[in-house]
Amino acid sequence: MSLSRPSTVQPQDGDPEGFFDRERDRLVADISTAFEELMTHTNVLNRKLEEVFGVGKEFTTVASLWGKFNALIREQRTDPAPDIGVPGTGGQNFAASVARS
């Protein structure tokens, strides 16, 4: 004794496929198209990110060089320079002599 029975519903207008089968096929095609589009956009984004990362790598050597230059300048600034004053005032600090007067 079989529990399943054959379907007695006939497709309308003699259509061999039912409405749900057509809708399923249409939706699967739409989803497939959307996934292909998503993959294309993802690949474009990936290429752009690789380009940006590559440009960043190009500047690491320049940034390192400027960092070394900055450190060297800071080292030289820590040594106090003798106060030679304003040129043409006899070697005195003109501002200091005006403030004393």
Contact map, one row per residue, 1 for C-alpha under 8 A:
11100000000000000000000000000000000000000000000000000000000000000000000000000000000000000000000000000
11111000000000000000000000000000000000000000000000000000000000000000000000000000000000000000000000000
11111000000000000000000000000000000000000000000000000000000000000000000000000000000000000000000000000
01111100000000000000000000000000000000000000000000000000000000000000000000000000000000000000000000000
01111110000000000000000000000000000000000000000000000000000000000000000000000000000000000000000000000
00011111000000000000000000000000000000000000000000000000000000000000000000000000000000000000000000000
00001111100000000000000000000000000000000000000000000000000000000000000000000000000000000000000000000
00000111110000000000000000000000000000000000000000000000000000000000000000000000000000000000000000000
00000011111000000000000000000000000000000000000000000000000000000000000000000000000000000000000000000
00000001111101000000000000000000000000000000000000000000000000000000000000000000000000000000000000000
00000000111111111100000000000000000000000000000000000000000000000000000000000000000000000000000000000
00000000011111100000000000000000000000000000000000000000000000000000000000000000000000000000000000000
00000000001111100000000000000000000000000000000000000000000000000000000000000000000000000000000000000
00000000011111110000000000000000000000000000000000000000000000000000000000000000000000000000000000000
00000000001111111100000000000000000000000000000000000000000000000000000000000000000000000000000000000
00000000001001111100000000000000000000000000000000000000000000000000000000000000000000000000000000000
00000000001000111110110000000000000000000000000000000000000000000000000000000000000000000000000000000
00000000001000111111110000000000000000000000000000000000000000000000000000000000000000000000000000000
00000000000000001111111000000000000000000000000000000000000000000000000000000000000000000000000000000
00000000000000000111111100000000000000000000000000000000000000000000000000000000000000000000000000000
00000000000000001111111110000000000000000000000000000000000000000000000000000000000000000000000000000
00000000000000001111111111000000000000000000000000000000000000000000000000000000000000000000000000000
00000000000000000011111111100000000000000000000000000000000000000000000000000000000000000000000000000
00000000000000000001111111110000000000000000000000000000000000000000000000000000000000000000000000000
00000000000000000000111111111000000000000000000000000000000000000000000000000000000000000000000000000
00000000000000000000011111111100000000000000000000000000000000000000000000000000000000000000000000000
00000000000000000000001111111110000000000000000000000000000000000000000000000000000000000000000000000
00000000000000000000000111111111000000000000000000000000000000000000000000000000000000000000000000000
00000000000000000000000011111111100000000000000000000000000000000000000000000000000000000000000000000
00000000000000000000000001111111110000000000000000000000000000000000000000000000000000000000000000000
00000000000000000000000000111111111000000000000000000000000000000000000000000000000000000000000000000
00000000000000000000000000011111111100000000000000000000000000000000000000000000000000000000000000000
00000000000000000000000000001111111110000000000000000000000000000000000000000000000000000000000000000
00000000000000000000000000000111111111000000000000000000000000000000000000000000000000000000000000000
00000000000000000000000000000011111111100000000000000000000000000000000000000000000000000000000000000
00000000000000000000000000000001111111110000000000000000000000000000000000000000000000000000000000000
00000000000000000000000000000000111111111000000000000000000000000000000000000000000000000000000000000
00000000000000000000000000000000011111111100000000000000000000000000000000000000000000000000000000000
00000000000000000000000000000000001111111110000000000000000000000000000000000000000000000000000000000
00000000000000000000000000000000000111111111000000000000000000000000000000000000000000000000000000000
00000000000000000000000000000000000011111111100000000000000000000000000000000000000000000000000000000
00000000000000000000000000000000000001111111110000000000000000000000000000000000000000000000000000000
00000000000000000000000000000000000000111111111000000000000000000000000000000000000000000000000000000
00000000000000000000000000000000000000011111111100000000000000000000000000000000000000000000000000000
00000000000000000000000000000000000000001111111110000000000000000000000000000000000000000000000000000
00000000000000000000000000000000000000000111111111000000000000000000000000000000000000000000000000000
00000000000000000000000000000000000000000011111111100000000000000000000000000000000000000000000000000
00000000000000000000000000000000000000000001111111110000000000000000000000000000000000000000000000000
00000000000000000000000000000000000000000000111111111000000000000000000000000000000000000000000000000
00000000000000000000000000000000000000000000011111111100000000000000000000000000000000000000000000000
00000000000000000000000000000000000000000000001111111110000000000000000000000000000000000000000000000
00000000000000000000000000000000000000000000000111111111000000000000000000000000000000000000000000000
00000000000000000000000000000000000000000000000011111111100000000000000000000000000000000000000000000
00000000000000000000000000000000000000000000000001111111110000000000000000000000000000000000000000000
00000000000000000000000000000000000000000000000000111111111000000000000000000000000000000000000000000
00000000000000000000000000000000000000000000000000011111111100000000000000000000000000000000000000000
00000000000000000000000000000000000000000000000000001111111110000000000000000000000000000000000000000
00000000000000000000000000000000000000000000000000000111111111000000000000000000000000000000000000000
00000000000000000000000000000000000000000000000000000011111111100000000000000000000000000000000000000
00000000000000000000000000000000000000000000000000000001111111110000000000000000000000000000000000000
00000000000000000000000000000000000000000000000000000000111111111000000000000000000000000000000000000
00000000000000000000000000000000000000000000000000000000011111111100000000000000000000000000000000000
00000000000000000000000000000000000000000000000000000000001111111110000000000000000000000000000000000
00000000000000000000000000000000000000000000000000000000000111111111000000000000000000000000000000000
00000000000000000000000000000000000000000000000000000000000011111111100000000000000000000000000000000
00000000000000000000000000000000000000000000000000000000000001111111110000000000000000000000000000000
00000000000000000000000000000000000000000000000000000000000000111111111000000000000000000000000000000
00000000000000000000000000000000000000000000000000000000000000011111111100000000000000000000000000000
00000000000000000000000000000000000000000000000000000000000000001111111110000000000000000000000000000
00000000000000000000000000000000000000000000000000000000000000000111111111000000000000000000000000000
00000000000000000000000000000000000000000000000000000000000000000011111111100000000000000000000000000
00000000000000000000000000000000000000000000000000000000000000000001111111110000000000000000000000000
00000000000000000000000000000000000000000000000000000000000000000000111111111000000000000000000000000
00000000000000000000000000000000000000000000000000000000000000000000011111111100000000000000000000000
00000000000000000000000000000000000000000000000000000000000000000000001111111110000000000000000000000
00000000000000000000000000000000000000000000000000000000000000000000000111111110000000000000000000000
00000000000000000000000000000000000000000000000000000000000000000000000011111111000000000000000000000
00000000000000000000000000000000000000000000000000000000000000000000000001111111000000000000000000000
00000000000000000000000000000000000000000000000000000000000000000000000000111111100000000000000000000
00000000000000000000000000000000000000000000000000000000000000000000000000001111110000000000000000000
00000000000000000000000000000000000000000000000000000000000000000000000000000011111000000000000000000
00000000000000000000000000000000000000000000000000000000000000000000000000000001111100000000000000000
00000000000000000000000000000000000000000000000000000000000000000000000000000000111110000000100000000
00000000000000000000000000000000000000000000000000000000000000000000000000000000011111100011100000000
00000000000000000000000000000000000000000000000000000000000000000000000000000000001111101011110000000
00000000000000000000000000000000000000000000000000000000000000000000000000000000000111111011110000000
00000000000000000000000000000000000000000000000000000000000000000000000000000000000111111110000000000
00000000000000000000000000000000000000000000000000000000000000000000000000000000000001111110000000000
00000000000000000000000000000000000000000000000000000000000000000000000000000000000011111111110000000
00000000000000000000000000000000000000000000000000000000000000000000000000000000000000111111000000000
00000000000000000000000000000000000000000000000000000000000000000000000000000000000111111111100000000
00000000000000000000000000000000000000000000000000000000000000000000000000000000000111001111110010000
00000000000000000000000000000000000000000000000000000000000000000000000000000000001111001011111110000
00000000000000000000000000000000000000000000000000000000000000000000000000000000000011001001111111000
00000000000000000000000000000000000000000000000000000000000000000000000000000000000000000000111111100
00000000000000000000000000000000000000000000000000000000000000000000000000000000000000000000111111110
00000000000000000000000000000000000000000000000000000000000000000000000000000000000000000001111111111
00000000000000000000000000000000000000000000000000000000000000000000000000000000000000000000011111111
00000000000000000000000000000000000000000000000000000000000000000000000000000000000000000000001111111
00000000000000000000000000000000000000000000000000000000000000000000000000000000000000000000000111111
00000000000000000000000000000000000000000000000000000000000000000000000000000000000000000000000011111
